[in-house]
Amino acid sequence: MKLLSKRQVKEMVLYSPQHIARLEAAGQFPKRVQLGCNRVGWIEEEVLDWLQERIDARDQQV
């Protein structure tokens, strides 16, 4: 299992940290894992699955 930093997630999904937080709060993005007092991460597989869902939705629209 690999954890992604906030910077890595931002680079993968091309959203700002604020927008990622809004999507998380709405239940539309994988939840972060609290690693310590000031450190969070996201499970890479969950983020990749989320991206794949968007790709699949795009391909179904054709």
Secondary structure, DSSP 8 states (H G I E B T S, - for coil): --EE-HHHHHHHH---HHHHHHHHHTT-S---EEEETTEEEEEHHHHHHHHHHHHHHHHHT-
